[in-house]
Amino acid sequence: MFEYMTVQEAAKKWELSERRIQKLCADSRINGVVHLSRVWLIPKDAEKPVDKRKK
């Protein structure tokens, strides 16, 4: 059984905004994400994506 966290939990864990997490999910930047209706479920063991905006 997989364990998931919400966008809010991921935002707190990775110190990012909820909107940024939603965008990463929509862009398939986080492995194993599940989209149910208006809810994103993120695996608890997912790695924080590398920020491509920084050099």
C-alpha positions, 0 to 999 in steps of 0.5 A, spaced: 500 500 500 502 506 498 502 512 502 501 519 499 501 526 502 497 532 500 500 538 496 499 542 503 504 537 506 509 537 500 509 544 500 511 544 508 516 539 507 519 542 501 519 549 503 515 551 497 508 554 495 502 550 494 502 553 487 509 551 486 507 544 488 501 544 484 505 546 478 510 541 479 505 535 479 501 538 473 508 538 469 510 531 471 516 533 475 514 529 481 514 521 480 508 517 482 503 523 483 496 521 482 491 526 480 484 525 482 479 530 480 481 536 483 486 533 488 494 531 487 496 525 491 504 525 492 508 519 494 511 520 501 517 518 499 518 522 493 524 526 492 523 534 491 524 536 484 531 540 482 529 547 481 531 548 474 530 556 474 537 556 479 544 556 475 
